[in-house]
Amino acid sequence: MSAPVGVAVVVPTWNGRDDLPACLDSLRRQTRPVEIVVVENGSIDGSVEMLRASYPDVTVLVQPVNLGFAGGVNVGLRYALHRGHRFVALLNNDAVAEPTWIDHLVAEMSSDERVGMVASKFVTIDGTRLDSTGECYSTWGLPFPRGRGEERLDAYDSATELFGASGGSTLYRAKMLRDIGLFDEDFFAYFEDVDLSWRAHLRGWRVRLAPAAIAYHRIGATSGRIPGFTTYQTLKNLFWVVTKNVPRRYLATVVPRLALAYTLTFWRAVLQGNGAVAVKGVVVATAKMPKKLRQRRAIQRGRRLDDEALRPLLTWDLPPGSTNLRRLRALVARS
């Protein structure tokens, strides 16, 4: 096995045979050498055979079952850390990176030793709209991707200090991962990157955007194949983020608001015919709450960032897409 080149890119995949070639070809074209690591997450679509036949230069870590995004990514992160890479990037299997993607990410990371994550600019696959320029966390307990759907691709280029970074296209410092730990595998998918961003900030790490690091994303190419998947993961994971991470000072603000948003999400799922999935999400979330409370105690004991320093990183309003909650808030305000 060759010596590590300093940067690994981990690509998790589950039945993504059609999307993988474009993703891996873009990583082969990077202007900075990288070790490409594919975590094959129990696919049954011939992905493994295709990788072995067409990408002999790619490290393939085959898993017998689907470990989810969090579990699959952790397999790749552990491998990269064991190999001694200083930086590890994640890229969705349904994404394509520009040739200078890694170069710009590493340059931003190298500008300050306190930076633990650098997000790239994630753009829709047709290049016409933003997908994400980092993750935000609302005091309603609702995370959201900054800029999603906006047509001005440079709208956030000067706003480089972030709350969080999307797990779909981000560079992580190995030293930070050793400090705060990897993704929480109970999340499986959705908001595990928000949880990691919380933990990074609470330990004193910074998160930044590298606006010149651009990748293109086919939104929902994987999760859209599974009916009810988004509903289940959302209702399962939302309160875990709060339970583990939100400091006591802000709980009185966040928890009641999230309870309202959570209730509306639950009943909307029921009305749309996803009642069984919604109930399952609530049951699993509740069953694992004692574990999350234990994790909270460890996270809060290890904090290096005080409440006032955290305050400007939060979004003190509803996410832009929360139309129903905005209407409800307006009705309450008029009554």
C-alpha positions as CSV (number, residue, x, y, z in Angstrom):
1,M,0.0,0.0,0.0
2,S,1.3,3.4,-1.0
3,A,2.1,6.1,1.6
4,P,-0.8,8.5,2.3
5,V,-0.9,11.8,0.4
6,G,-2.3,13.9,3.2
7,V,-5.9,14.1,2.0
8,A,-8.4,11.4,1.6
9,V,-11.9,11.8,0.0
10,V,-14.5,9.4,1.4
11,V,-17.5,8.6,-0.8
12,P,-20.3,6.6,0.8
13,T,-22.6,4.7,-1.7
14,W,-25.6,2.6,-1.5
15,N,-26.9,1.2,-4.9
16,G,-25.3,4.2,-6.6
17,R,-23.8,2.5,-9.5
18,D,-25.2,5.0,-12.0
19,D,-24.0,8.0,-10.2
20,L,-20.6,6.8,-9.0
21,P,-18.5,7.1,-12.3
22,A,-19.1,10.9,-12.7
23,C,-18.2,11.4,-9.0
24,L,-15.0,9.3,-9.0
25,D,-13.9,10.7,-12.4
26,S,-14.1,14.2,-10.9
27,L,-12.0,13.1,-8.0
28,R,-9.4,11.6,-10.3
29,R,-9.1,15.0,-12.0
30,Q,-8.3,16.9,-8.8
31,T,-5.3,19.3,-9.1
32,R,-4.1,18.0,-5.7
33,P,-3.5,14.3,-5.2
34,V,-6.0,12.5,-3.0
35,E,-6.7,9.0,-1.9
36,I,-10.2,8.1,-3.0
37,V,-12.0,5.9,-0.6
38,V,-15.4,4.4,-1.5
39,V,-17.5,2.9,1.3
40,E,-19.7,0.3,-0.4
41,N,-22.7,0.2,1.9
42,G,-24.3,-3.2,1.1
43,S,-25.3,-2.4,-2.5
44,I,-27.0,-5.1,-4.7
45,D,-26.8,-3.2,-8.0
46,G,-23.3,-4.3,-9.2
47,S,-21.5,-1.3,-7.7
48,V,-18.7,-3.5,-6.3
49,E,-18.0,-5.3,-9.5
50,M,-18.0,-2.0,-11.5
51,L,-15.6,-0.4,-9.0
52,R,-13.2,-3.3,-9.2
53,A,-13.3,-3.4,-12.9
54,S,-13.1,0.3,-13.7
55,Y,-11.5,1.9,-10.7
56,P,-8.5,-0.2,-9.5
57,D,-6.9,2.9,-8.1
58,V,-9.8,3.5,-5.7
59,T,-9.8,2.0,-2.2
60,V,-13.1,0.2,-1.8
61,L,-14.3,-0.7,1.7
62,V,-17.1,-3.2,1.3
63,Q,-19.7,-3.5,4.0
64,P,-22.1,-6.5,4.3
65,V,-25.1,-4.3,5.1
66,N,-26.3,-0.7,4.7
67,L,-24.8,1.2,7.7
68,G,-26.5,4.4,6.7
69,F,-24.7,7.7,5.9
70,A,-23.3,8.1,9.4
71,G,-22.2,4.5,9.8
72,G,-20.8,4.2,6.3
73,V,-18.9,7.5,6.5
74,N,-17.4,6.5,9.8
75,V,-15.9,3.4,8.2
76,G,-14.1,5.6,5.7
77,L,-13.1,8.2,8.4
78,R,-11.6,5.5,10.6
79,Y,-9.6,4.2,7.6
80,A,-8.3,7.6,6.7
81,L,-7.3,8.4,10.3
82,H,-5.5,5.1,10.6
83,R,-3.7,5.9,7.4
84,G,-2.4,9.1,8.9
85,H,-4.2,11.6,6.6
86,R,-4.2,15.2,7.9
87,F,-7.5,16.0,6.2
88,V,-10.5,14.0,5.2
89,A,-13.2,15.2,2.8
90,L,-16.6,13.7,2.3
91,L,-18.4,13.8,-1.1
92,N,-21.8,12.4,-1.9
93,N,-21.8,9.7,-4.5
94,D,-24.4,11.8,-6.5
95,A,-22.0,14.8,-6.6
96,V,-19.3,16.0,-9.0
97,A,-16.4,18.2,-7.8
98,E,-14.6,20.8,-9.9
99,P,-10.9,20.0,-10.4
100,T,-9.8,22.6,-7.8
101,W,-12.3,21.6,-5.2
102,I,-9.8,20.0,-2.8
103,D,-7.2,22.7,-3.4
104,H,-9.5,25.4,-2.3
105,L,-10.8,23.4,0.7
106,V,-7.2,22.7,1.9
107,A,-6.1,26.3,1.4
108,E,-9.0,27.6,3.6
109,M,-8.3,24.9,6.2
110,S,-4.6,25.8,6.3
111,S,-5.3,29.5,7.0
112,D,-6.1,28.9,10.6
113,E,-5.3,25.9,12.9
114,R,-8.5,26.5,14.8
115,V,-10.6,25.7,11.7
116,G,-11.9,22.1,11.9
117,M,-14.3,22.0,9.0
118,V,-14.5,23.7,5.7
119,A,-17.7,23.6,3.6
120,S,-17.7,23.8,-0.1
121,K,-20.2,25.6,-2.2
122,F,-22.8,22.9,-3.2
123,V,-24.6,23.7,-6.4
124,T,-27.5,21.8,-8.2
125,I,-26.3,19.4,-10.8
126,D,-27.3,21.7,-13.6
127,G,-25.3,24.6,-12.1
128,T,-28.3,27.0,-11.9
129,R,-29.1,27.2,-8.2
130,L,-27.4,26.8,-4.8
131,D,-27.9,23.6,-2.8
132,S,-25.9,24.6,0.2
133,T,-23.3,27.1,1.3
134,G,-23.1,25.7,4.8
135,E,-25.6,24.5,7.4
136,C,-27.6,26.9,9.7
137,Y,-29.3,26.1,13.0
138,S,-32.5,28.0,13.9
139,T,-33.5,28.7,17.5
140,W,-36.7,26.8,16.5
141,G,-34.5,23.7,16.6
142,L,-34.6,23.3,12.9
143,P,-31.4,23.0,10.8
144,F,-31.4,24.1,7.2
145,P,-29.0,24.5,4.3
146,R,-28.0,28.1,3.7
147,G,-29.1,29.4,0.3
148,R,-30.9,26.3,-1.0
149,G,-32.8,27.1,-4.2
150,E,-31.3,30.6,-4.7
151,E,-30.2,31.6,-8.2
152,R,-27.4,33.9,-7.2
153,L,-24.5,31.5,-6.9
154,D,-22.2,34.1,-5.3
155,A,-24.8,35.3,-2.7
156,Y,-22.8,34.1,0.3
157,D,-19.3,34.2,-0.9
158,S,-18.3,36.8,1.7
159,A,-20.1,35.2,4.6
160,T,-17.5,32.5,5.3
161,E,-18.0,32.0,9.0
162,L,-20.5,29.2,9.5
163,F,-22.5,27.3,12.1
164,G,-22.2,24.0,10.3
165,A,-21.0,22.1,7.2
166,S,-22.9,19.6,5.1
167,G,-21.7,16.1,5.2
168,G,-22.2,15.9,1.5
169,S,-19.2,18.1,0.5
170,T,-16.9,19.1,3.3
171,L,-13.3,18.9,4.4
172,Y,-12.5,17.8,8.0
173,R,-9.3,18.2,10.0
174,A,-8.1,14.9,11.4
175,K,-7.0,16.5,14.6
176,M,-10.6,17.8,15.2
177,L,-12.1,14.4,14.5
178,R,-9.8,12.9,17.1
179,D,-10.9,15.6,19.5
180,I,-14.7,15.5,19.1
181,G,-15.3,12.0,17.7
182,L,-17.0,10.9,14.5
183,F,-20.6,10.9,13.4
184,D,-23.2,9.6,15.7
185,E,-24.3,6.4,14.0
186,D,-27.7,6.4,15.8
187,F,-28.7,9.2,13.4
188,F,-28.2,6.8,10.4
189,A,-28.9,9.7,8.0
190,Y,-30.1,13.4,8.3
191,F,-28.7,15.9,10.8
192,E,-25.7,13.8,11.8
193,D,-23.6,16.6,10.2
194,V,-25.4,19.2,12.3
195,D,-24.7,17.2,15.4
196,L,-21.0,17.1,14.5
197,S,-21.0,20.8,13.8
198,W,-22.5,21.5,17.2
199,R,-19.9,19.3,18.9
200,A,-17.1,21.0,17.0
201,H,-18.2,24.5,18.1
202,L,-18.7,23.5,21.7
203,R,-15.1,22.2,21.7
204,G,-13.9,25.5,20.3
205,W,-13.3,24.6,16.6
206,R,-14.3,27.0,13.8
207,V,-16.3,26.1,10.7
208,R,-15.8,28.1,7.5
209,L,-16.9,28.2,3.8
210,A,-14.5,28.0,0.9
211,P,-16.7,29.7,-1.8
212,A,-14.3,28.8,-4.6
213,A,-14.5,25.1,-3.8
214,I,-17.5,24.0,-5.9
215,A,-19.3,20.7,-6.2
216,Y,-22.5,19.9,-8.1
217,H,-25.2,17.8,-6.4
218,R,-28.1,15.7,-7.6
219,I,-30.4,16.4,-4.7
220,G,-32.3,13.4,-3.2
221,A,-30.8,10.9,-5.6
222,T,-30.4,8.3,-2.8
223,S,-32.9,9.2,-0.2
224,G,-35.7,9.7,-2.7
225,R,-35.6,5.9,-3.5
226,I,-37.1,5.0,-0.1
227,P,-40.7,5.9,0.7
228,G,-41.1,7.6,4.1
229,F,-37.3,7.7,4.7
230,T,-37.1,11.5,5.2
231,T,-40.1,11.5,7.5
232,Y,-38.7,8.7,9.7
233,Q,-35.2,10.1,9.9
234,T,-36.4,13.7,10.6
235,L,-38.8,12.7,13.5
236,K,-36.1,10.3,14.9
237,N,-33.2,12.7,14.8
238,L,-34.4,16.3,15.4
239,F,-34.8,16.2,19.2
240,W,-31.5,14.2,19.6
241,V,-29.6,17.3,18.2
242,V,-31.2,19.5,20.9
243,T,-30.8,17.0,23.7
244,K,-27.1,16.4,23.1
245,N,-25.9,19.9,22.2
246,V,-28.0,22.9,22.9
247,P,-26.7,24.7,26.1
248,R,-29.0,25.0,29.0
249,R,-29.3,28.7,28.6
250,Y,-31.0,28.3,25.2
251,L,-33.2,25.3,26.0
252,A,-36.2,27.4,27.1
253,T,-36.1,29.2,23.7
254,V,-35.5,26.2,21.5
255,V,-37.5,23.3,23.0
256,P,-41.1,24.8,23.0
257,R,-40.6,26.1,19.4
258,L,-39.3,22.7,18.3
259,A,-42.1,20.9,20.0
260,L,-44.6,22.9,17.9
261,A,-42.7,22.3,14.7
262,Y,-42.3,18.6,15.5
263,T,-46.0,18.2,16.2
264,L,-46.9,19.9,12.9
265,T,-44.4,17.6,11.1
266,F,-45.9,14.5,12.7
267,W,-49.5,15.3,11.8
268,R,-48.6,16.3,8.3
269,A,-47.0,12.9,7.9
270,V,-50.1,11.2,9.2
271,L,-52.3,13.1,6.8
272,Q,-50.1,12.2,3.9
273,G,-50.3,8.5,4.7
274,N,-47.0,8.1,6.5
275,G,-48.5,7.7,10.0
276,A,-46.8,4.3,10.7
277,V,-43.4,5.7,9.7
278,A,-44.0,8.8,11.8
279,V,-44.9,6.8,14.9
280,K,-41.8,4.6,14.4
281,G,-39.6,7.7,14.3
282,V,-41.1,9.0,17.6
283,V,-40.8,5.7,19.3
284,V,-37.1,5.2,18.3
285,A,-36.3,8.8,19.3
286,T,-37.9,8.3,22.7
287,A,-36.3,4.9,23.3
288,K,-32.8,6.2,22.8
289,M,-33.3,9.5,24.7
290,P,-31.6,8.2,27.9
291,K,-28.5,7.5,25.8
292,K,-28.6,10.9,24.3
293,L,-28.8,12.5,27.8
294,R,-25.7,10.6,28.8
295,Q,-24.0,11.8,25.7
296,R,-25.1,15.4,26.6
297,R,-23.4,15.3,30.0
298,A,-20.1,14.3,28.4
299,I,-20.4,16.9,25.6
300,Q,-21.4,19.8,27.9
301,R,-18.6,18.9,30.4
302,G,-16.1,19.2,27.6
303,R,-17.2,22.6,26.3
304,R,-14.6,25.3,25.5
305,L,-17.0,27.8,24.0
306,D,-19.2,30.0,26.2
307,D,-22.9,30.8,25.6
308,E,-22.2,34.4,24.4
309,A,-19.7,33.3,21.8
310,L,-22.2,30.7,20.5
311,R,-25.1,33.2,20.2
312,P,-24.1,34.8,16.8
313,L,-23.7,31.4,15.2
314,L,-27.4,30.6,15.6
315,T,-30.2,31.8,13.4
316,W,-32.7,33.7,15.5
317,D,-35.7,33.1,13.2
318,L,-37.5,30.4,11.3
319,P,-35.8,28.7,8.4
320,P,-36.7,30.4,5.1
321,G,-38.8,27.4,3.9
322,S,-41.0,27.1,7.0
323,T,-44.1,28.6,5.3
324,N,-46.7,26.9,7.6
325,L,-44.9,27.9,10.8
326,R,-44.6,31.5,9.5
327,R,-48.4,31.6,8.8
328,L,-49.1,30.2,12.2
329,R,-46.8,32.7,13.9
330,A,-48.5,35.6,12.1
331,L,-52.0,34.4,13.1
332,V,-50.9,34.2,16.8
333,A,-49.3,37.6,16.6
334,R,-52.6,39.1,15.2
335,S,-54.8,37.4,17.8
